[in-house]
Amino acid sequence: FGINATTTSIIAEECTEDYWLNATNSKMRFTRAYDGEILKYLDLAKNVNNVPKEIMNAYQILKSINEGNYFEFFNLYRISPNMGKYLMKPFLPRLRIKCLLLIALGYYTEVPIEYVKDKLAFENLEECEQFLVSNQLIFQKNNKGIVIFKCKDNVQNLKASPCLQTKV
């Protein structure tokens, strides 16, 4: 079993257009069946010897999202081959909010903003702070001069975030 152009076309022929995309209310949305089908084929492909790194990266990304392992997703985002980062970019705000919610619920007090920047794959602190401000999240300097993310104070804002309401 190998993944090549022929295999890809066979996979595409097996799945009808309705299977890949579900048109409701004039919106095109991916269905869970699509995710399951892709994971099934990628699961078969990972046992094959010469699987391209792009395919393995796609498999690991889908797996991390389905498992809710956002930290793994952001690690994979950092090391994505070729133009993979550009494909994942539309998903970042929603996944960052979901991950921040897990951090806020898990730590419950405060977390250094540097930790948030590293875990959520921001390029720099300014980008991280801009994201927090745009989502009305609270952060401040503590008495040691370290900028911290206020976990307890942000739980309600995170749950009400517009990023969670919109789907890509």
Protein Blocks (a to p, Z undefined) as FASTA:
>chain_A
ZZdfklmmmmmmmpcfklmpcceehiacddfklmmmmmmmmmmmmmpmklcfklmmmmmm
mmmmmnopaklmmmmmmmoghjlmmmmmmmmmmmmmmmmmmmmmmnopaccfklmmmmno
pablklmmmmmmmnopacdddfkopacddfklmmmmmmmpmklmpcZZ
